[in-house]
Amino acid sequence: MLRFFRQIRQRLLSENKFSRYLLYAVGEVLLVVFGILIALQIDNWNEERKLRIEEQTLLSQLKEDYQANLEQLDSKIATRILIINSSKDLLGYFDHPEEANEDSVFSKLGNLGLTVSYDPIDNDLVATGKINLIQHPQLKSLLTKWSTDVIQVQEVEAIYINTQHYSSLPILNKIGVGRAVTKALYEKIDDLPTFLLNRKDFSVYDFRKSRLEPDFTEILQNSEVEGIVSNALLINEVVNSESYTLRKQILEILRLLEEQLAPSD
């Protein structure tokens, strides 16, 4: 091909047809430029194709992760609903102690010990730069602010966990019902499938009734225990309110991910 063009140039020069030669030379330059542009376009197309393949792989992984995040969040919400309902029942017992019985009081106090913490999968897309693979602006925005939204839930969860460890449990131990409350919580383990990671190695123990345990009616006269119950109700209502907002965001992320994923063959 190059020899062919060279022969044309030499023939035009030998025939002393300079104007035609100049026109030909311009055409040859344009042809070369056009060829370079085509090559660049093909290269860009191949690069874009690779990016879109990477995006689809990322979207598929994100779909799995956020489905797992939703399942975990629903489990945490359900546990907090148990705490909330137990708190409401206990406050009812404080108002009407004649309606209470020992098993119910200790069982519901045991539920208040179910401190939960939401720990979702975080791909850290912003730090790794993978967020730039995602083209959809709304999806990119939701994924970018995901970590911040999760922190809002975790911060309130931490308040309840700290309150339980440093305030509620010491008070219950002080009045002599720590063993009874622990026993009630211990006996619920089999009914809480997400509470233990390794259930087969969880040993069974009979706590029995403590000889130091006060009558349950005395508990319903204790203002500090009433405060523990009220606090449990308030904080878990707040956390669940935040969690429902987070749940809507997960559902929207999953919807957009489904839209952006190419149909499988």
ZADO-425217 format. One line per 2 residues: their letters; for each residue x, y, z of C-alpha. Coordinates in steps of 0.5 Angstrom, whole numbers, plus 2048, in hexadecimal, padded with zeros to 3 digits. Example, Ala and Ser with C-alpha at 12.3 -4.5 7.8 and 13.67 -1.06 7.14 Angstrom:
// residues 2
AS> 819,7F7,810 ~ 81B,7FE,80E
// end
This chain:
// residues 265
ML> 800,800,800 ~ 806,805,802
RF> 809,803,7FB ~ 803,804,7F7
FR> 802,80B,7FA ~ 80A,80D,7F9
QI> 809,80B,7F2 ~ 803,810,7F1
RQ> 807,815,7F4 ~ 80D,814,7F0
RL> 809,814,7E9 ~ 806,81A,7EB
LS> 80C,81E,7EC ~ 810,81B,7E6
EN> 80A,81D,7E2 ~ 80B,824,7E5
KF> 804,824,7E8 ~ 805,828,7EE
SR> 7FE,82A,7EF ~ 7FB,823,7EF
YL> 801,821,7F3 ~ 7FF,826,7F8
LY> 7F8,824,7F8 ~ 7FA,81D,7F9
AV> 7FF,81E,7FF ~ 7F9,822,802
GE> 7F5,81C,801 ~ 7FA,817,803
VL> 7FB,81B,80A ~ 7F3,81B,80B
LV> 7F3,813,80A ~ 7F9,812,80F
VF> 7F5,817,814 ~ 7EF,813,813
GI> 7F2,80D,814 ~ 7F5,80F,81A
LI> 7EE,812,81D ~ 7EB,80B,81B
AL> 7F0,807,81F ~ 7EF,80C,825
QI> 7E8,80B,824 ~ 7E8,803,824
DN> 7ED,804,82A ~ 7E8,808,82E
WN> 7E3,804,82C ~ 7E7,7FE,82F
EE> 7E8,801,835 ~ 7E1,803,836
RK> 7DF,7FC,835 ~ 7E4,7FA,83B
LR> 7E1,7FF,840 ~ 7DA,7FD,83E
IE> 7DC,7F6,840 ~ 7DF,7F8,846
EQ> 7D9,7FC,848 ~ 7D4,7F6,847
TL> 7D9,7F2,84B ~ 7D9,7F7,851
LS> 7D1,7F8,850 ~ 7D0,7F0,851
QL> 7D4,7F0,857 ~ 7D1,7F6,85A
KE> 7CA,7F3,859 ~ 7CC,7ED,85D
DY> 7CF,7F1,862 ~ 7C9,7F6,863
QA> 7C4,7F0,863 ~ 7C9,7ED,869
NL> 7C8,7F4,86C ~ 7C1,7F4,86C
EQ> 7C0,7ED,86F ~ 7C5,7EF,875
LD> 7C1,7F6,876 ~ 7BA,7F2,876
SK> 7BD,7EE,87B ~ 7BF,7F3,87F
IA> 7B9,7F7,87E ~ 7B5,7F1,881
TR> 7B9,7F0,887 ~ 7B8,7F8,889
IL> 7B1,7F7,888 ~ 7B1,7F1,88D
II> 7B5,7F6,892 ~ 7B0,7FB,890
NS> 7AA,7F7,892 ~ 7AD,7F4,898
SK> 7AE,7FB,89A ~ 7A7,7FD,899
DL> 7A4,7F7,89D ~ 7A9,7F8,8A3
LG> 7A7,7FF,8A3 ~ 7A0,7FD,8A3
YF> 7A2,7F8,8A9 ~ 7A5,7FE,8AD
DH> 79E,802,8AC ~ 79A,7FC,8AE
PE> 79E,7F7,8B2 ~ 798,7F2,8B3
EA> 798,7F0,8AC ~ 79F,7EE,8AC
NE> 7A2,7E7,8AE ~ 7AA,7E5,8AF
DS> 7AB,7E1,8A9 ~ 7A9,7E7,8A5
VF> 7AC,7EC,8A8 ~ 7B3,7E9,8A8
SK> 7B2,7E6,8A1 ~ 7B1,7ED,89E
LG> 7B6,7F0,8A2 ~ 7BB,7EB,89F
NL> 7B9,7EE,898 ~ 7BB,7F4,89A
GL> 7C2,7F1,89A ~ 7C2,7F0,893
TV> 7C7,7F5,891 ~ 7C8,7F5,889
SY> 7CC,7F8,884 ~ 7CC,7F9,87D
DP> 7D2,7F7,879 ~ 7D1,7F7,872
ID> 7D5,7F6,86C ~ 7D9,7FC,86A
ND> 7DD,7FC,863 ~ 7E0,802,865
LV> 7DF,804,85D ~ 7E1,80C,85F
AT> 7E8,80A,861 ~ 7E9,805,85C
GK> 7E7,809,856 ~ 7E2,804,854
IN> 7DC,809,855 ~ 7DE,80C,84E
LI> 7DD,806,84B ~ 7D5,807,84C
QH> 7D2,80B,847 ~ 7CB,80C,84A
PQ> 7CB,813,84E ~ 7C6,811,853
LK> 7C9,80A,854 ~ 7D0,80D,855
SL> 7CD,812,85A ~ 7CA,80D,85E
LT> 7D0,809,85F ~ 7D4,80F,860
KW> 7D0,811,866 ~ 7CF,80A,869
ST> 7D4,809,86E ~ 7D2,810,871
DV> 7CB,80D,871 ~ 7CD,807,875
IQ> 7D1,80B,87A ~ 7CB,80F,87C
VQ> 7C8,808,87E ~ 7CE,805,881
EV> 7CF,80B,885 ~ 7C8,80B,889
EA> 7C9,803,889 ~ 7D0,805,88D
IY> 7CC,809,892 ~ 7C7,803,894
IN> 7CD,7FE,894 ~ 7D1,803,899
TQ> 7CB,804,89D ~ 7CA,7FD,89E
HY> 7D1,7FB,8A0 ~ 7D2,801,8A4
SS> 7CB,803,8A7 ~ 7C6,7FE,8A7
LP> 7CA,7F8,8A8 ~ 7CD,7FB,8AF
IL> 7C6,7FD,8B1 ~ 7C3,7F6,8B0
NK> 7C9,7F3,8B3 ~ 7C8,7F7,8B9
IG> 7C1,7F6,8BB ~ 7C2,7EE,8BA
VG> 7BF,7EC,8B3 ~ 7C5,7EC,8AF
RA> 7C5,7E4,8AF ~ 7BE,7E4,8AE
VT> 7BE,7E9,8A8 ~ 7C4,7E5,8A5
KA> 7C1,7DE,8A6 ~ 7BB,7E1,8A2
LY> 7BF,7E4,89C ~ 7C3,7DD,89C
EK> 7BD,7D9,89B ~ 7BB,7DD,895
ID> 7C1,7DB,891 ~ 7BE,7D6,88D
DL> 7B9,7DB,88B ~ 7BD,7E0,888
PT> 7C1,7DD,882 ~ 7C5,7E3,881
FL> 7C8,7E4,888 ~ 7CD,7DF,887
LN> 7D2,7DD,882 ~ 7D4,7D7,884
RK> 7CE,7D3,888 ~ 7D1,7CC,888
DF> 7D6,7CE,88D ~ 7D2,7D2,891
SV> 7D1,7CE,898 ~ 7CB,7CD,89C
YD> 7CA,7CF,8A3 ~ 7C5,7CF,8A8
FR> 7C5,7D6,8AC ~ 7C0,7D4,8B1
KS> 7BC,7D9,8B5 ~ 7C1,7DD,8BA
RL> 7C0,7DD,8C1 ~ 7C1,7E4,8C1
EP> 7BC,7E6,8BC ~ 7B7,7EB,8BF
DF> 7AF,7EA,8BE ~ 7AE,7ED,8B7
TE> 7A9,7F1,8BA ~ 7AE,7F5,8BD
IL> 7B1,7F6,8B6 ~ 7AB,7FA,8B4
QN> 7AC,7FF,8B9 ~ 7B3,801,8B7
SE> 7B3,807,8B4 ~ 7BA,806,8B1
VE> 7B8,7FF,8AE ~ 7B2,803,8AB
GI> 7B7,808,8A8 ~ 7BB,803,8A5
VS> 7B5,800,8A1 ~ 7B3,807,89F
NA> 7BA,808,89C ~ 7BA,802,899
LL> 7B3,804,895 ~ 7B5,80B,893
IN> 7BC,809,890 ~ 7BA,803,88D
EV> 7B4,807,88A ~ 7B9,80C,887
VN> 7BE,807,884 ~ 7B8,803,881
SE> 7B5,80A,87E ~ 7BC,80B,87B
SY> 7BD,803,879 ~ 7B6,804,875
TL> 7B9,80A,871 ~ 7BF,806,870
RK> 7BB,800,86D ~ 7B8,805,868
QI> 7BE,807,866 ~ 7C1,7FF,865
LE> 7BA,7FE,861 ~ 7BB,804,85C
IL> 7C3,802,85B ~ 7C0,7FB,85A
RL> 7BB,7FD,855 ~ 7C0,801,851
LE> 7C5,7FC,851 ~ 7C0,7F7,84E
EQ> 7BF,7FC,849 ~ 7C6,7FD,847
LA> 7C8,7F6,847 ~ 7C8,7F3,840
PS> 7C3,7ED,83F ~ 7C7,7E7,83F
D> 7C7,7E2,839
// end
